[in-house]
Amino acid sequence: MRREFILVLLGIICISTFSSLLSGYVQIDTNKILLDTVVGQVGSGNFSYWQLGHSGPLLIELTSLTGDADLYVADNIRPGYEVDQNNFSSATCGPDMVNIPADFPRPIGLGVFGHWSHSVSDYSIQVFLDVSAVMSEEQVAAIERAQRHTPEKYDTERRSKGNTVSRKTEDANKPRFLKLLNILDMIFEMFVM
């Protein structure tokens, strides 16, 4: 009886510890799929540069771990903080976020600027595929097709509808598969590191 109680107690402790470890790693927001994470450091008044080649609509989040780092994004490899040197920027005292549309040229140049108020700024950049933007673009395309739609085209599109339905079903399953891979990758990193 005593041995069973100890085993149950150890099981509860293990499950509790495992769930608390996973709570920091499991991605809860279903509109974003984590593609990349970078941790770096930048000195006061300096830039750190990164290149990004992921396609699709992206959400880039920069979190200052210490100090204050700012995010600048451009279609060249060396964005700056002046308006003519970047396409997107976020220079706040908190988390910095930039949305990149799917049609923005690749590779994307990221510049992380260390604010002068701190001698060194540590930061983390997370790059997400913005699934909500993908859905919005598909909806816009469907609306455009509907506006161009004429009664003569309706019959031919209706006949070919069977082929498009199967493609849409395959595309709908891809984000779930990517989410699963993302979660498995985070679990793997947790146990390896």
N, C-alpha and C positions, 0 to 999 in steps of 0.2 A: 504494500500500500504506500509506504513511504517512498520507495523507488519510483512508482508511477507518478506520484505527486511531483517529485523533483523533475522527472522527464517532461511532464506537462508544463511546469514552470519554465524550464529551459526552452521549450518550444515556443512559449508565448514571448519570452525575451528575444529569441532569435527572430521571430516574425516581426516583432515591434522594431527591432534594430534594422532589419532589412527594409521594412516599409519606410522608416525615417530616412534611410540612406537613399532610397529611390525617390522620395518626394522632392529632393533637390535636383534630380536628373531627368525625371520623366517629364516630357513636354505635354502640357495640359491644353494649350491653345491649339485647336484643330485647324485654324486658318493659316498656320505657319508650319513649315517643315524645315528643321535645322539642316543647313548644308555645310557650314564651315564655322569654326571657332578659332580665333587667334588671340593670344595674350602677348602684350608687348609693353615697352617702356619708352618714354620720350622725355627729353630734357626741356627745360624752360626756354621758350622762344624757338624751338626746333620742330622739324617735321619727321615723322616716320612714314614711309611710303609702302603701300601694298597694292598688288594687282589682283583683280577678281575677274574670272572668266565664266562664271555660272550664267546660264541663260534663263530667260523668263523674268517675270516681275519679281523683284527682290525687295526685302526689307533688311536694312543694315542697322544694327543696334550697337552703339559704342557705350560701354559703361566704364566710368573712371573708378578704378579700384582705390587709388590714392591720387591726390592732386586733382587737376582739372584738365582733361584732354578734350579737344574739339574735333569734329569730323567734317572733312571736305571731300567731295566726290566730283570727278571730272571724266571726260572722255579721252583724256591724255594721262600719261603715267605720273605726272608731277602736279597735282592740284595745289593751289595756294589759297590763302584766306581772302585775297582781293576778289571782288565780284567777277572780274573778267577772267579769273584763273580757275574757276570752278563752275560746275553746273548745278550742284546741290550742296547744301551745307547745313550743319546743325552745331551751334556754339552756345550751349546752355551750361548751367552749373550742375545739372543733373544728367540723366541718361540722354544721349543724343541718338536720334533716329532719322533715317533717310529712306524714302521709298524710291526705288528705281523702276521705271516702266520697262515692259518687255522689249520695246523697240529701241531702247537706249543702246548705242554702239558698245561692243565688247572688244577688248578687255576694258574693264573699268579701273580707273586709278583712284585709290583711297589715300588720303593724306590725313594723318593724325597729328594735330598741333598741340604742343604742350604749353599751357597758359603760363604767362610770366609770373603769376603769383605763387607758383610752386616750383622748386628746383627740379623735381622729377615727378612725372605723372605715370602711374601704372594703369593700364587699361585692358579691357577685353572687348573684342569685336565678335559679334555673332551675325552670321549671314543666313537669312531665312528665305525660302521660296514662299511668296505670298499667294497662297492658294485662293484666297478670297478675290484677289485681283484676276487670277486666271478665270475663275467662274464669271466675273463681271465682264471680261473681254469676250467670253463665249456668248454671254447673254446679249451683249452689244452686237456681235456678229449675227446672232439669230434675229434680232430686231431689224438690222439692215437688210437681211435676206427677206424678211416678211414685208418690208416696205417696197422692195423691188418685185415682189411676188405678183404675178398676173394669173388669171384663171386658166390660160393655156398651159402654163408651166406646172400648175397644180397636179394635173393628171400624171405627167412624167415624173415629177418628184414623188408622188404618192406610190408609183410602181417601184421606185428605187429605194423606198423608205426602209425596207428590210435590211439592206446592206448597211445603212447608216446607223440603225439601231444597234447592231452588233458591235460596231466600232465605238459607239458612245458607251456601251456597257464595259468594254475593255478599258477605255480611258477612265471611267469612273472608278475602276478597281486599282488603277495605278497609284493614286495618292495614298490609299490605305496601305498598299504594299510598301511605298516609300516611308510612311509613318512607322510601320513595323520594323523596317530596316534601321530607321533612325533610333528607335527605342532599343533594339538589339545592339546597335553600335554603342549607345551610351552605357548599357549594362556591361558590355565587354570592356569598355574603357574603365569602368568603375572597378572591375575585378583585376584588370591588368595593372592599373596604376595603384 
